[in-house]
Amino acid sequence: MRLRRREATLSQHEVGRRAHCCPSYISKIERETEFPTVALVHNLDQVLDAGGAIIAARAADTRARPSRSPAMACLTCLCSG
């Protein structure tokens, strides 16, 4: 996802704003310390114009597991998601 974001020349803050989640949560997803919900994966795929690549990567990742919702992650990091 980081590569897609950089190719789109978007900051983590801008991706978070467009996907309605906290920029620090985007960072955690990119570092693979958090795994986004299916709904957020779809939002991110659309925001990054990935044509389903992010959705497919999430589906193929056997480590993928439900995570806190982006709203809960934002409450945890105390930013205004």
Helices and strands as residue ranges (DSSP letters): H 2-7, H 12-19, H 23-30, H 38-47, H 53-60, H 70-77
